[in-house]
Amino acid sequence: SGSGVLGWDAVACNLMTKGDKVLVVNSGFFSTRFEHTFEQYGMELHAVRSLVPGTRPDNSLIEKMLKDEKSKGKPFKVITITHVDTSTAVLADLKPICDMVKAISPETLIVVDGVCSAAGEELRMDEWGIDFVLTGSQKAFGVP
């Protein structure tokens, strides 16, 4: 067991190799820390950020990036979504993003940082086509 950071390392070390393309849906501090993990492992990092701090990134920007990379014949290996970024309390629009990824770029692995959300927010891994959920016991799982 370990912290959420260990989960980020697990994704970078086990689902990806140096140079793989990753799209990070960035909604705050912890999404940015996930980006730093990918940079440390030599991944080709792309990010979609919200235009206003404390809000969700625009799904149309995510869609555009997925389509652009797919049209180049080089889809993303992984997309990461921080389901709830603790620093901003932003709840990602997870199901529509998963549906979009499966429709546009089905070979892209969907990775969800569920450290803050698992056991506290709706998270349907199989039903929504999520490939990997990382979590920790210090947030919603830790509530008595």
Contacts in CASP RR format, 6 or more apart in sequence:
PFRMAT RR
TARGET T0000
AUTHOR 0000-0000-0000
METHOD contacts of the structure
MODEL  1
SGSGVLGWDAVACNLMTKGDKVLVVNSGFFSTRFEHTFEQYGMELHAVRS
LVPGTRPDNSLIEKMLKDEKSKGKPFKVITITHVDTSTAVLADLKPICDM
VKAISPETLIVVDGVCSAAGEELRMDEWGIDFVLTGSQKAFGVP
1 136 0 8 1.000
1 137 0 8 1.000
2 136 0 8 1.000
3 136 0 8 1.000
3 138 0 8 1.000
4 113 0 8 1.000
4 115 0 8 1.000
4 134 0 8 1.000
4 135 0 8 1.000
4 136 0 8 1.000
5 33 0 8 1.000
5 37 0 8 1.000
7 134 0 8 1.000
8 33 0 8 1.000
8 34 0 8 1.000
8 37 0 8 1.000
8 113 0 8 1.000
8 134 0 8 1.000
9 37 0 8 1.000
10 134 0 8 1.000
11 37 0 8 1.000
11 78 0 8 1.000
11 80 0 8 1.000
11 111 0 8 1.000
11 132 0 8 1.000
11 134 0 8 1.000
12 37 0 8 1.000
12 38 0 8 1.000
12 40 0 8 1.000
12 41 0 8 1.000
12 43 0 8 1.000
13 41 0 8 1.000
15 77 0 8 1.000
15 78 0 8 1.000
15 109 0 8 1.000
15 111 0 8 1.000
15 131 0 8 1.000
15 132 0 8 1.000
16 22 0 8 1.000
16 38 0 8 1.000
16 41 0 8 1.000
16 43 0 8 1.000
16 77 0 8 1.000
16 78 0 8 1.000
18 41 0 8 1.000
18 42 0 8 1.000
18 43 0 8 1.000
19 42 0 8 1.000
19 43 0 8 1.000
19 44 0 8 1.000
20 43 0 8 1.000
20 44 0 8 1.000
20 77 0 8 1.000
20 78 0 8 1.000
21 43 0 8 1.000
21 44 0 8 1.000
21 46 0 8 1.000
21 69 0 8 1.000
21 74 0 8 1.000
21 75 0 8 1.000
21 76 0 8 1.000
21 77 0 8 1.000
21 78 0 8 1.000
22 38 0 8 1.000
22 43 0 8 1.000
22 44 0 8 1.000
22 45 0 8 1.000
22 46 0 8 1.000
22 76 0 8 1.000
22 77 0 8 1.000
22 78 0 8 1.000
22 79 0 8 1.000
22 80 0 8 1.000
23 46 0 8 1.000
23 47 0 8 1.000
23 48 0 8 1.000
23 62 0 8 1.000
23 65 0 8 1.000
23 66 0 8 1.000
23 69 0 8 1.000
23 76 0 8 1.000
23 78 0 8 1.000
23 79 0 8 1.000
23 80 0 8 1.000
23 108 0 8 1.000
24 31 0 8 1.000
24 34 0 8 1.000
24 35 0 8 1.000
24 38 0 8 1.000
24 45 0 8 1.000
24 46 0 8 1.000
24 47 0 8 1.000
24 48 0 8 1.000
24 79 0 8 1.000
24 80 0 8 1.000
25 31 0 8 1.000
25 47 0 8 1.000
25 48 0 8 1.000
25 57 0 8 1.000
25 62 0 8 1.000
25 79 0 8 1.000
25 80 0 8 1.000
25 81 0 8 1.000
25 82 0 8 1.000
25 92 0 8 1.000
25 97 0 8 1.000
26 32 0 8 1.000
26 35 0 8 1.000
26 47 0 8 1.000
26 48 0 8 1.000
26 49 0 8 1.000
26 50 0 8 1.000
26 57 0 8 1.000
26 82 0 8 1.000
27 50 0 8 1.000
27 54 0 8 1.000
27 56 0 8 1.000
27 57 0 8 1.000
27 82 0 8 1.000
27 85 0 8 1.000
27 88 0 8 1.000
27 90 0 8 1.000
27 92 0 8 1.000
28 50 0 8 1.000
28 53 0 8 1.000
28 54 0 8 1.000
28 82 0 8 1.000
28 85 0 8 1.000
28 87 0 8 1.000
28 88 0 8 1.000
28 90 0 8 1.000
29 85 0 8 1.000
29 86 0 8 1.000
29 87 0 8 1.000
29 88 0 8 1.000
30 82 0 8 1.000
30 85 0 8 1.000
30 86 0 8 1.000
30 87 0 8 1.000
30 113 0 8 1.000
30 115 0 8 1.000
30 116 0 8 1.000
31 47 0 8 1.000
31 80 0 8 1.000
31 82 0 8 1.000
31 85 0 8 1.000
31 113 0 8 1.000
34 80 0 8 1.000
34 82 0 8 1.000
34 113 0 8 1.000
35 45 0 8 1.000
35 47 0 8 1.000
38 45 0 8 1.000
39 45 0 8 1.000
46 65 0 8 1.000
46 69 0 8 1.000
46 76 0 8 1.000
48 57 0 8 1.000
48 58 0 8 1.000
48 61 0 8 1.000
48 62 0 8 1.000
48 65 0 8 1.000
49 57 0 8 1.000
50 56 0 8 1.000
50 57 0 8 1.000
50 58 0 8 1.000
50 90 0 8 1.000
51 58 0 8 1.000
53 88 0 8 1.000
54 88 0 8 1.000
54 89 0 8 1.000
54 90 0 8 1.000
55 90 0 8 1.000
56 90 0 8 1.000
56 91 0 8 1.000
56 92 0 8 1.000
56 93 0 8 1.000
59 93 0 8 1.000
59 96 0 8 1.000
59 97 0 8 1.000
59 100 0 8 1.000
62 79 0 8 1.000
62 97 0 8 1.000
62 100 0 8 1.000
63 100 0 8 1.000
63 104 0 8 1.000
65 76 0 8 1.000
66 75 0 8 1.000
66 76 0 8 1.000
66 79 0 8 1.000
66 100 0 8 1.000
66 101 0 8 1.000
66 104 0 8 1.000
66 105 0 8 1.000
66 108 0 8 1.000
67 104 0 8 1.000
69 75 0 8 1.000
69 76 0 8 1.000
69 105 0 8 1.000
70 104 0 8 1.000
70 105 0 8 1.000
75 105 0 8 1.000
75 107 0 8 1.000
75 108 0 8 1.000
76 105 0 8 1.000
76 108 0 8 1.000
77 108 0 8 1.000
77 109 0 8 1.000
78 108 0 8 1.000
78 109 0 8 1.000
78 110 0 8 1.000
78 111 0 8 1.000
79 97 0 8 1.000
79 101 0 8 1.000
79 108 0 8 1.000
79 109 0 8 1.000
79 110 0 8 1.000
79 111 0 8 1.000
80 111 0 8 1.000
80 112 0 8 1.000
80 113 0 8 1.000
81 92 0 8 1.000
81 94 0 8 1.000
81 97 0 8 1.000
81 110 0 8 1.000
81 111 0 8 1.000
81 112 0 8 1.000
81 113 0 8 1.000
82 92 0 8 1.000
82 112 0 8 1.000
82 113 0 8 1.000
82 114 0 8 1.000
82 116 0 8 1.000
83 91 0 8 1.000
83 92 0 8 1.000
83 94 0 8 1.000
83 112 0 8 1.000
83 113 0 8 1.000
83 114 0 8 1.000
83 116 0 8 1.000
83 117 0 8 1.000
83 118 0 8 1.000
83 121 0 8 1.000
83 123 0 8 1.000
84 90 0 8 1.000
84 91 0 8 1.000
84 92 0 8 1.000
84 114 0 8 1.000
84 116 0 8 1.000
84 117 0 8 1.000
84 121 0 8 1.000
85 116 0 8 1.000
86 115 0 8 1.000
86 116 0 8 1.000
86 139 0 8 1.000
91 117 0 8 1.000
91 121 0 8 1.000
94 112 0 8 1.000
94 123 0 8 1.000
94 128 0 8 1.000
95 124 0 8 1.000
95 128 0 8 1.000
97 110 0 8 1.000
98 110 0 8 1.000
98 128 0 8 1.000
98 129 0 8 1.000
98 130 0 8 1.000
99 128 0 8 1.000
101 108 0 8 1.000
101 110 0 8 1.000
102 110 0 8 1.000
102 129 0 8 1.000
109 131 0 8 1.000
109 132 0 8 1.000
110 128 0 8 1.000
110 129 0 8 1.000
110 130 0 8 1.000
110 131 0 8 1.000
110 132 0 8 1.000
111 130 0 8 1.000
111 131 0 8 1.000
111 132 0 8 1.000
111 133 0 8 1.000
111 134 0 8 1.000
112 123 0 8 1.000
112 125 0 8 1.000
112 130 0 8 1.000
112 132 0 8 1.000
112 133 0 8 1.000
112 134 0 8 1.000
113 134 0 8 1.000
114 123 0 8 1.000
114 133 0 8 1.000
114 134 0 8 1.000
114 135 0 8 1.000
114 136 0 8 1.000
115 134 0 8 1.000
115 135 0 8 1.000
115 136 0 8 1.000
115 138 0 8 1.000
115 139 0 8 1.000
116 139 0 8 1.000
116 140 0 8 1.000
117 123 0 8 1.000
117 139 0 8 1.000
117 140 0 8 1.000
118 133 0 8 1.000
118 135 0 8 1.000
118 136 0 8 1.000
118 139 0 8 1.000
118 140 0 8 1.000
118 141 0 8 1.000
119 135 0 8 1.000
119 140 0 8 1.000
119 141 0 8 1.000
119 142 0 8 1.000
119 143 0 8 1.000
120 140 0 8 1.000
121 140 0 8 1.000
123 130 0 8 1.000
123 133 0 8 1.000
124 130 0 8 1.000
125 133 0 8 1.000
135 141 0 8 1.000
END
